[in-house]
Amino acid sequence: MCSLGGEIAAARLMAPFFGSSTIVWANTIAVVLLALSVGYYFGGRLADRHPHKRGLCAVVLCAAGLLALVPLVARPFLNVSVEAFESISVGAAAGSLFGVLVLVAAPVLLLGTVAPWVLRLSIADVKSAGETAGRLYALSTVGSLFGTFLSALVLIPLVGPQRTFLLYAVALAGVAALALGRRFTLVPLAIAALVAVPIGTTKAADDGGDRVVEERETSYQYARVVEDPDGTRTLELNEGQAIHSMYKPGTVLTDNYWDAFLAVPATALGRAPRSLAVLGDGAGTMTRAYGEYFPQTTVDAVEIDGELTELGRRWFGLSDRPGLRFITEDARPFLRRTNRRYEAIFVDAYRQPYIPFYLSTREFFALVADRLAPGGVVVVNVGHPEGSDDLEQTLTATMRTAFASVMRDPVKDVNTLLVASQAPVTAAKASAADLPADVEPIVADVAGRLRPALPGGDVYTDDRAPVEWLIDKSIVSYAAGE
């Protein structure tokens, strides 16, 4: 129970620093399996040398102590680690492997000694060895299932990953103390006292007077809202290397890539869209801007993590209005389910450092094209390391399988907007559009930047979309100065 529960909690504990991609999960599972394997080996040897319950419980008590240390050292250790790995631009793959190796390998290794030790103590007669082993394996698997669901469905949502570690440590120490004697009950009591220690800020705000006004563990990720001295607020997710929503007092404009979404649809439509779906709404930066400048546009704001919408209402000026629907659902299942047709679809669901592979495939963009009204436009925000075009080229090649026209707007050094439609996409259409005065300078900027899409790139499919490899390659190339 504690091994698998701790594995779930470890992945969640690292998500604010390295994300929660399949690479991070693979590293977590690999380290846990390796530690268990080493523990099984040495557990068998220790069981033969010390075939008594007291020795077994002493090891379990040590494992409980190490498990309790994980949340106490995780914050400062992971903060230092992520800064070190960022300095050499290694990325989440190596960083998360190192993080989970240092944090959880030792306690899981000690927990791995339990299975062979218990088997050694339980077999009284070789004639019943198979039945005894079967019962223990069954009990172990049930415990693993219970630990997995207890962490994922109960403890992490209610108390967070750090206190989850402490509660598992209390359980381990309590079981061990029952066999070791009364004086050892002080260990689980001491660990239980740590549960009451307040949880501080997971990642400190940057220098310059910024402060964290709210942070929370949502059902999907770690989120925090940072406010700078002039009142500007930003939403950071997981590792915090990208800003996912922004609020500036007194304006809906951001002086960032979100503003371009007000103008880019006009390159295909020649006007603002009458209907819009935002896939990856975050805390509602674009939704709020459309409510200000284009209140006649109906908007479906789709966000898989409903708690980000709550943060938007609280900190980012997001509010209800006629024609606006907030939809808590994953982007692709939403598109598959809906029968609506939109004049514009915005895709801003790509989280750093890795993107959901199923939003980068030929099948996904075919679905997007099917949900567009005639002449409609899709705009995709592509985040990438500065100077790296690999991801943009791959997404462009994939989008070309579904759209007749694909153009690019290199709005920022680390953001490119890909604009696709069955109709021609031109700067002339945008320049001729009748748009609000505040949006006209943005239209001029978009018209000046709009270029034909880059050539090259592989077409990704649902069966083959190695986005993690592609992004890791881009990060390493960027670090090497290529």
C-alpha positions as CSV (number, residue, x, y, z in Angstrom):
1,M,0.0,0.0,0.0
2,C,2.7,2.5,1.0
3,S,5.0,1.6,-2.0
4,L,2.4,2.3,-4.6
5,G,0.7,5.1,-2.7
6,G,4.1,6.7,-2.3
7,E,4.8,6.3,-6.0
8,I,1.6,8.2,-6.9
9,A,2.4,10.9,-4.4
10,A,6.0,11.2,-5.7
11,A,4.9,11.9,-9.2
12,R,2.5,14.5,-8.0
13,L,5.2,16.0,-5.7
14,M,7.5,16.5,-8.7
15,A,4.8,17.9,-11.0
16,P,5.3,21.5,-10.0
17,F,8.9,21.3,-10.9
18,F,9.2,18.9,-13.9
19,G,5.6,18.5,-15.1
20,S,3.5,15.4,-15.3
21,S,4.2,14.0,-18.7
22,T,4.6,10.3,-19.6
23,I,8.4,10.8,-19.3
24,V,8.1,11.9,-15.7
25,W,5.8,9.0,-15.0
26,A,8.1,6.5,-16.7
27,N,11.0,7.8,-14.6
28,T,9.0,7.4,-11.4
29,I,7.8,3.9,-12.2
30,A,11.3,2.8,-13.3
31,V,13.0,4.1,-10.1
32,V,10.3,2.4,-7.9
33,L,10.6,-0.9,-9.7
34,L,14.4,-0.8,-9.6
35,A,14.4,0.0,-5.8
36,L,11.9,-2.8,-5.2
37,S,14.0,-5.2,-7.1
38,V,17.1,-4.4,-5.1
39,G,15.0,-4.6,-1.9
40,Y,13.7,-8.0,-2.8
41,Y,17.2,-9.3,-3.3
42,F,18.6,-8.0,0.0
43,G,15.4,-8.7,1.8
44,G,15.8,-12.4,1.0
45,R,19.4,-12.4,2.3
46,L,18.4,-10.5,5.5
47,A,15.5,-12.8,6.1
48,D,17.7,-15.9,6.1
49,R,20.2,-14.2,8.5
50,H,17.6,-12.7,10.8
51,P,14.5,-14.9,10.6
52,H,12.5,-13.0,13.2
53,K,9.7,-10.4,13.2
54,R,11.7,-7.9,15.3
55,G,14.3,-7.5,12.5
56,L,11.7,-7.1,9.9
57,C,9.8,-4.4,11.9
58,A,13.1,-2.5,12.5
59,V,13.6,-2.2,8.8
60,V,10.0,-1.1,8.3
61,L,10.4,1.5,11.0
62,C,13.5,2.8,9.2
63,A,11.5,2.9,5.9
64,A,8.8,4.9,7.7
65,G,11.4,7.5,8.9
66,L,12.8,7.9,5.4
67,L,9.4,8.2,3.9
68,A,8.6,10.9,6.4
69,L,11.7,12.8,5.3
70,V,10.6,13.0,1.7
71,P,8.2,15.9,2.0
72,L,10.5,17.7,4.4
73,V,13.4,17.8,2.0
74,A,11.5,17.7,-1.3
75,R,10.8,21.5,-1.7
76,P,14.3,22.8,-1.2
77,F,15.9,19.9,-3.0
78,L,13.6,20.1,-6.0
79,N,14.0,23.9,-6.1
80,V,17.7,23.6,-6.3
81,S,17.5,20.7,-8.7
82,V,15.3,22.4,-11.2
83,E,17.4,25.5,-11.2
84,A,20.5,23.4,-11.8
85,F,19.0,21.5,-14.6
86,E,17.5,24.7,-16.1
87,S,21.0,26.2,-16.2
88,I,22.2,23.5,-18.6
89,S,18.8,23.1,-20.3
90,V,18.6,19.4,-19.8
91,G,14.8,19.3,-19.4
92,A,12.3,17.3,-17.4
93,A,13.5,13.8,-18.5
94,A,16.9,13.9,-16.7
95,G,15.7,16.3,-14.0
96,S,12.7,14.1,-12.9
97,L,14.8,10.9,-13.0
98,F,17.4,12.5,-10.7
99,G,14.7,13.9,-8.4
100,V,12.7,10.7,-7.9
101,L,16.0,8.7,-7.5
102,V,17.2,10.8,-4.6
103,L,13.8,11.3,-2.9
104,V,12.1,7.9,-2.9
105,A,14.6,5.2,-3.9
106,A,15.9,4.6,-0.4
107,P,12.5,4.2,1.4
108,V,11.1,2.1,-1.4
109,L,14.2,-0.2,-1.4
110,L,13.6,-0.8,2.3
111,L,10.0,-1.6,1.7
112,G,11.1,-4.0,-1.0
113,T,12.7,-6.1,1.7
114,V,9.4,-6.8,3.3
115,A,7.9,-9.3,0.8
116,P,10.7,-12.0,1.0
117,W,11.1,-11.5,4.7
118,V,7.4,-12.0,5.4
119,L,7.4,-15.0,3.1
120,R,10.4,-16.5,5.1
121,L,8.6,-16.0,8.4
122,S,5.2,-17.3,7.1
123,I,6.3,-20.6,5.7
124,A,6.1,-23.2,8.5
125,D,6.0,-26.2,6.2
126,V,7.4,-26.6,2.7
127,K,4.2,-28.5,1.7
128,S,2.2,-25.4,2.1
129,A,4.8,-23.0,0.7
130,G,2.9,-22.4,-2.6
131,E,-0.4,-21.7,-0.8
132,T,1.4,-19.3,1.6
133,A,3.2,-17.5,-1.2
134,G,-0.1,-17.2,-3.2
135,R,-1.9,-15.6,-0.2
136,L,0.9,-13.1,0.4
137,Y,1.1,-12.1,-3.3
138,A,-2.7,-11.7,-3.4
139,L,-2.6,-9.6,-0.2
140,S,0.3,-7.5,-1.6
141,T,-1.5,-6.8,-4.8
142,V,-4.7,-5.8,-3.0
143,G,-2.6,-3.5,-0.9
144,S,-1.0,-2.0,-4.0
145,L,-4.5,-1.3,-5.5
146,F,-5.7,0.2,-2.3
147,G,-2.7,2.4,-2.0
148,T,-3.0,3.6,-5.6
149,F,-6.6,4.6,-5.3
150,L,-6.3,6.0,-1.8
151,S,-3.6,8.4,-2.9
152,A,-5.2,9.4,-6.2
153,L,-8.8,9.7,-5.2
154,V,-8.7,10.6,-1.5
155,L,-5.5,11.7,0.1
156,I,-3.9,13.9,-2.6
157,P,-7.1,15.8,-3.4
158,L,-7.9,16.3,0.3
159,V,-4.5,16.9,1.9
160,G,-1.9,17.1,-0.9
161,P,1.1,14.9,-1.7
162,Q,3.3,16.1,1.1
163,R,0.9,15.1,3.9
164,T,0.1,11.9,1.9
165,F,3.7,10.8,2.4
166,L,3.5,11.6,6.1
167,L,0.2,9.7,6.6
168,Y,1.7,6.6,4.9
169,A,4.8,7.0,7.1
170,V,2.6,7.1,10.2
171,A,0.8,3.9,9.1
172,L,4.2,2.1,8.5
173,A,5.7,3.3,11.8
174,G,2.5,2.3,13.7
175,V,2.5,-1.2,12.4
176,A,6.2,-1.6,13.2
177,A,5.9,-0.1,16.6
178,L,3.2,-2.7,17.6
179,A,5.8,-5.5,17.3
180,L,8.8,-3.6,18.6
181,G,7.4,-2.4,22.0
182,R,5.9,0.5,23.7
183,R,8.9,2.8,23.6
184,F,8.9,2.7,19.8
185,T,5.4,4.3,19.7
186,L,7.1,7.6,20.0
187,V,8.2,7.3,16.3
188,P,4.7,7.2,14.7
189,L,3.6,9.9,17.2
190,A,6.5,12.2,16.1
191,I,5.7,11.6,12.5
192,A,2.0,12.3,13.1
193,A,3.0,15.6,14.7
194,L,4.6,16.6,11.4
195,V,1.3,16.4,9.6
196,A,0.3,19.5,11.5
197,V,3.2,21.5,10.2
198,P,1.9,24.2,7.8
199,I,2.7,23.6,4.1
200,G,4.7,26.6,2.7
201,T,4.9,27.9,-0.9
202,T,5.9,25.1,-3.2
203,K,7.9,27.4,-5.5
204,A,9.0,30.8,-4.3
205,A,8.1,33.8,-6.4
206,D,10.9,35.5,-8.4
207,D,12.8,38.4,-7.0
208,G,11.5,41.9,-7.6
209,G,8.6,42.1,-5.1
210,D,6.5,39.4,-6.7
211,R,4.3,37.4,-4.3
212,V,2.3,34.2,-4.6
213,V,-1.3,35.2,-3.9
214,E,-2.7,31.6,-4.2
215,E,-1.4,28.2,-4.9
216,R,-3.2,24.9,-5.0
217,E,-3.0,21.3,-6.1
218,T,-5.8,20.7,-8.6
219,S,-6.9,17.4,-9.8
220,Y,-4.6,17.7,-12.7
221,Q,-1.6,19.8,-11.7
222,Y,0.0,22.3,-9.4
223,A,-1.2,25.9,-10.1
224,R,-0.1,29.2,-8.6
225,V,-1.0,32.8,-9.1
226,V,1.8,35.4,-8.8
227,E,1.3,39.1,-8.5
228,D,3.9,41.7,-9.2
229,P,4.1,45.1,-7.5
230,D,2.0,46.9,-10.2
231,G,-0.9,44.4,-9.8
232,T,-0.2,42.3,-12.9
233,R,-1.1,38.6,-12.2
234,T,0.2,35.5,-14.0
235,L,-0.9,31.9,-13.8
236,E,1.9,29.3,-13.7
237,L,1.4,25.6,-13.9
238,N,3.6,22.7,-12.8
239,E,7.2,23.6,-13.4
240,G,6.4,27.3,-13.8
241,Q,8.6,27.8,-16.9
242,A,5.6,29.2,-18.9
243,I,2.9,31.7,-18.2
244,H,-0.6,30.3,-19.0
245,S,-2.8,33.3,-18.2
246,M,-2.3,37.0,-17.5
247,Y,-4.2,39.8,-15.9
248,K,-3.3,43.5,-16.1
249,P,-5.3,46.0,-14.0
250,G,-7.5,48.3,-16.2
251,T,-7.1,46.5,-19.5
252,V,-7.8,43.1,-21.2
253,L,-4.6,43.5,-23.3
254,T,-1.5,41.8,-22.2
255,D,1.3,42.9,-24.5
256,N,1.9,39.2,-25.1
257,Y,0.9,36.5,-27.5
258,W,-2.7,36.4,-26.3
259,D,-3.4,39.8,-27.9
260,A,-2.7,38.4,-31.4
261,F,-5.6,36.0,-31.1
262,L,-7.9,39.1,-31.3
263,A,-6.5,39.8,-34.8
264,V,-5.4,36.6,-36.4
265,P,-8.9,35.2,-37.2
266,A,-9.4,38.1,-39.6
267,T,-6.6,36.8,-41.8
268,A,-9.0,34.1,-42.9
269,L,-12.4,35.6,-42.2
270,G,-11.8,39.3,-42.9
271,R,-13.6,40.1,-39.6
272,A,-14.0,38.9,-36.1
273,P,-15.4,35.4,-35.7
274,R,-19.1,35.1,-34.8
275,S,-18.5,31.8,-32.9
276,L,-15.4,30.7,-31.1
277,A,-14.1,27.6,-29.2
278,V,-11.1,28.1,-27.0
279,L,-9.4,24.8,-26.2
280,G,-7.2,25.3,-23.2
281,D,-8.8,28.4,-21.7
282,G,-6.7,28.5,-18.5
283,A,-7.8,31.4,-16.4
284,G,-9.6,33.0,-19.3
285,T,-7.2,35.6,-20.8
286,M,-8.5,35.4,-24.3
287,T,-12.1,34.8,-23.2
288,R,-12.0,38.0,-21.2
289,A,-10.5,40.0,-24.1
290,Y,-13.2,38.7,-26.5
291,G,-15.9,39.7,-24.1
292,E,-14.5,43.3,-24.1
293,Y,-13.9,43.8,-27.8
294,F,-16.3,41.3,-29.5
295,P,-19.2,40.8,-27.1
296,Q,-21.3,39.5,-30.0
297,T,-19.0,36.5,-30.4
298,T,-20.4,33.3,-28.8
299,V,-17.5,31.6,-26.9
300,D,-17.2,28.0,-25.7
301,A,-14.3,28.2,-23.2
302,V,-13.0,24.6,-22.8
303,E,-10.6,23.8,-20.0
304,I,-9.9,20.3,-18.7
305,D,-9.0,21.7,-15.2
306,G,-12.1,23.5,-13.8
307,E,-10.1,24.9,-10.9
308,L,-8.2,27.1,-13.3
309,T,-11.6,28.7,-14.2
310,E,-12.2,29.3,-10.5
311,L,-8.8,31.0,-10.3
312,G,-9.8,33.1,-13.3
313,R,-12.9,34.3,-11.6
314,R,-11.1,35.1,-8.4
315,W,-7.8,36.7,-9.8
316,F,-8.1,37.3,-13.5
317,G,-11.3,39.3,-13.9
318,L,-13.2,36.5,-15.5
319,S,-17.0,36.7,-15.3
320,D,-20.1,35.3,-17.0
321,R,-21.8,37.0,-19.9
322,P,-24.4,36.2,-22.5
323,G,-23.0,33.9,-25.2
324,L,-20.2,32.5,-23.0
325,R,-20.1,28.9,-21.8
326,F,-17.5,27.5,-19.5
327,I,-16.9,23.8,-20.2
328,T,-14.8,21.6,-18.0
329,E,-13.7,18.9,-20.3
330,D,-10.6,17.6,-22.2
331,A,-10.3,19.4,-25.6
332,R,-10.4,16.4,-27.9
333,P,-13.3,14.5,-26.3
334,F,-15.2,17.8,-26.3
335,L,-14.7,18.3,-30.0
336,R,-15.7,14.7,-30.7
337,R,-18.9,15.1,-28.6
338,T,-20.1,18.5,-29.8
339,N,-22.2,19.0,-32.9
340,R,-21.5,22.8,-33.0
341,R,-19.6,24.4,-35.9
342,Y,-17.3,27.3,-35.1
343,E,-15.9,30.1,-37.2
344,A,-12.7,30.0,-35.1
345,I,-11.1,27.4,-32.9
346,F,-8.1,28.4,-30.7
347,V,-5.8,25.7,-29.4
348,D,-3.8,26.9,-26.5
349,A,-3.6,23.6,-24.5
350,Y,0.1,22.9,-25.0
351,R,1.8,22.9,-21.6
352,Q,5.5,23.2,-21.1
353,P,7.8,21.3,-21.4
354,Y,5.7,18.5,-23.1
355,I,2.4,18.7,-25.0
356,P,-0.4,16.3,-25.0
357,F,0.4,14.0,-28.0
358,Y,-3.2,13.5,-28.9
359,L,-3.6,17.3,-29.7
360,S,-0.7,17.1,-32.2
361,T,-1.9,14.4,-34.6
362,R,-3.4,14.1,-38.0
363,E,-6.6,12.7,-36.5
364,F,-6.9,15.6,-34.1
365,F,-6.6,18.3,-36.8
366,A,-9.1,16.3,-39.0
367,L,-11.5,16.6,-36.2
368,V,-10.8,20.3,-35.8
369,A,-11.4,20.8,-39.5
370,D,-14.7,19.0,-39.3
371,R,-15.9,21.3,-36.4
372,L,-15.2,24.5,-38.4
373,A,-17.8,26.4,-40.2
374,P,-17.1,27.0,-44.0
375,G,-14.2,29.4,-44.3
376,G,-13.4,29.0,-40.5
377,V,-10.0,29.3,-39.1
378,V,-7.9,27.4,-36.5
379,V,-5.1,29.2,-34.6
380,V,-2.6,27.1,-32.6
381,N,-0.2,28.5,-30.1
382,V,3.2,26.6,-30.4
383,G,5.5,27.2,-27.5
384,H,9.1,26.2,-28.2
385,P,12.7,27.0,-27.1
386,E,14.1,30.2,-28.6
387,G,15.4,29.5,-32.1
388,S,14.0,26.0,-32.3
389,D,11.6,25.2,-35.2
390,D,11.3,21.4,-34.9
391,L,7.9,21.3,-33.1
392,E,6.5,24.0,-35.3
393,Q,7.6,22.2,-38.5
394,T,6.0,18.9,-37.2
395,L,2.7,20.6,-36.3
396,T,2.7,22.5,-39.6
397,A,3.2,19.3,-41.6
398,T,0.5,17.6,-39.6
399,M,-2.0,20.5,-40.0
400,R,-1.4,20.5,-43.8
401,T,-3.0,17.1,-44.0
402,A,-6.3,18.7,-42.9
403,F,-6.1,22.3,-44.2
404,A,-5.5,23.9,-47.6
405,S,-3.8,26.9,-46.2
406,V,-1.3,27.1,-43.2
407,M,0.5,30.3,-42.3
408,R,2.7,31.3,-39.4
409,D,2.9,34.3,-37.1
410,P,6.2,34.4,-35.0
411,V,4.6,36.5,-32.3
412,K,7.3,35.9,-29.7
413,D,10.8,34.3,-29.7
414,V,9.2,31.4,-27.8
415,N,5.7,31.5,-29.3
416,T,4.5,31.0,-32.9
417,L,0.9,31.1,-33.9
418,L,0.0,28.7,-36.7
419,V,-3.1,29.8,-38.7
420,A,-4.9,27.3,-40.8
421,S,-8.1,27.3,-42.9
422,Q,-9.6,25.8,-46.1
423,A,-9.9,29.4,-47.3
424,P,-6.8,31.6,-48.1
425,V,-5.1,33.1,-45.1
426,T,-3.7,36.6,-46.0
427,A,-2.5,39.7,-44.2
428,A,-4.6,41.8,-46.6
429,K,-7.9,40.4,-45.2
430,A,-6.8,41.3,-41.7
431,S,-5.8,44.8,-42.7
432,A,-9.1,45.4,-44.4
433,A,-11.1,44.1,-41.4
434,D,-13.3,46.6,-39.5
435,L,-12.2,46.0,-35.9
436,P,-12.1,48.1,-32.7
437,A,-9.6,50.9,-32.5
438,D,-7.6,49.2,-29.8
439,V,-7.2,46.1,-31.9
440,E,-6.1,47.9,-35.1
441,P,-2.4,48.2,-34.0
442,I,-2.4,44.5,-33.2
443,V,-3.8,43.8,-36.7
444,A,-1.0,45.8,-38.2
445,D,1.6,43.9,-36.2
446,V,0.0,40.5,-37.2
447,A,-0.1,41.6,-40.9
448,G,3.6,42.5,-40.7
449,R,4.6,39.2,-39.2
450,L,2.4,36.8,-41.2
451,R,4.5,34.5,-43.3
452,P,4.1,31.2,-45.2
453,A,4.5,28.2,-42.9
454,L,7.8,26.4,-42.6
455,P,8.6,23.4,-44.8
456,G,9.7,20.0,-43.5
457,G,8.6,18.1,-40.4
458,D,7.0,14.7,-39.9
459,V,3.3,14.0,-39.8
460,Y,2.2,12.8,-36.4
461,T,-0.6,10.3,-36.0
462,D,-2.5,8.8,-33.0
463,D,-0.3,5.7,-33.4
464,R,3.0,7.6,-33.6
465,A,3.5,11.0,-32.0
466,P,6.9,11.1,-30.1
467,V,6.5,14.6,-28.9
468,E,8.7,14.0,-25.8
469,W,11.6,13.0,-28.0
470,L,11.1,15.9,-30.3
471,I,11.0,18.5,-27.4
472,D,13.9,16.9,-25.5
473,K,15.9,17.1,-28.8
474,S,15.0,20.8,-29.1
475,I,16.1,21.5,-25.6
476,V,19.4,19.7,-25.9
477,S,20.1,21.4,-29.3
478,Y,19.3,24.8,-27.7
479,A,21.6,24.1,-24.8
480,A,24.4,23.1,-27.2
481,G,24.0,26.3,-29.2
482,E,23.0,24.6,-32.4
